[in-house]
Amino acid sequence: MASEFIQVCRTWTTNPDNSVSCSSFEWIQGYVLPPEAADQLDLLLQGGFSPELFRIGFLGTLSLFVAGFGVGLVISQLRKLKR
């Protein structure tokens, strides 16, 4: 990240035709992100939560639970038949 000077508006004025314009500019120093950082910035601003990935993970966990429960039931029945 590079620290650069950025021009920002210090005060806004309303014109007679109800349009807004900047009446005073100021230069401040700030960090300028490259375009390649757009994905990381989006992840940072949204908190990193993806509903699609959550759904995949949740359904995967449920599937493994059901598979384990089913295998447990089958093994339990095989042990009971063995006696």
C-alpha positions in Angstrom: 0.0 0.0 0.0 1.2 3.4 -0.9 0.6 6.5 1.1 -0.6 9.3 -1.3 -2.2 12.7 -1.1 -5.9 12.7 -2.0 -8.0 15.7 -2.8 -11.2 15.8 -0.8 -14.0 18.3 -0.4 -13.9 20.3 2.8 -17.3 22.2 2.5 -20.3 21.7 0.3 -22.6 24.5 -1.0 -26.0 24.3 -2.5 -26.5 26.2 -5.7 -29.8 28.0 -6.6 -30.8 25.2 -8.9 -30.6 22.7 -5.9 -27.4 21.1 -7.2 -24.6 20.6 -4.7 -21.0 21.6 -5.4 -17.7 21.7 -3.5 -16.6 25.1 -2.4 -13.4 24.3 -0.6 -10.9 21.5 -1.3 -8.3 20.0 1.0 -5.4 17.5 0.4 -5.1 14.7 2.9 -2.7 11.8 3.1 -4.2 8.4 2.8 -3.6 4.8 1.6 -4.5 4.0 -2.0 -5.3 0.4 -2.6 -4.5 -1.2 -6.0 -7.4 -2.7 -8.1 -6.1 -6.2 -7.3 -7.1 -5.7 -3.6 -10.8 -5.4 -4.4 -11.6 -8.9 -3.4 -9.8 -8.6 -0.1 -11.5 -5.3 0.6 -14.9 -6.8 -0.2 -14.1 -9.7 2.2 -13.1 -7.2 4.9 -16.1 -5.0 4.5 -18.7 -7.9 4.4 -17.1 -9.6 7.4 -16.0 -12.6 5.4 -19.3 -14.4 5.7 -20.5 -16.3 2.6 -24.0 -17.7 2.7 -23.3 -20.2 -0.1 -20.2 -21.6 1.7 -22.1 -21.7 5.0 -24.9 -23.8 3.3 -22.3 -26.2 1.8 -20.6 -26.6 5.2 -23.8 -27.0 7.1 -25.2 -29.6 4.7 -21.9 -31.4 4.7 -21.9 -31.6 8.4 -25.5 -32.9 8.5 -24.7 -35.5 5.8 -21.7 -36.8 7.8 -23.8 -37.0 10.9 -26.6 -39.0 9.1 -24.0 -41.3 7.6 -22.3 -41.9 10.9 -25.7 -42.5 12.6 -26.7 -44.9 9.9 -23.5 -46.9 10.1 -23.8 -47.0 13.9 -27.3 -48.4 13.6 -26.2 -51.1 11.2 -23.3 -52.1 13.4 -25.6 -52.2 16.4 -28.0 -54.5 14.6 -25.2 -56.8 13.4 -23.9 -57.1 17.0 -27.4 -58.0 18.3 -27.8 -60.6 15.6 -24.4 -62.1 16.5 -25.6 -62.9 20.1 
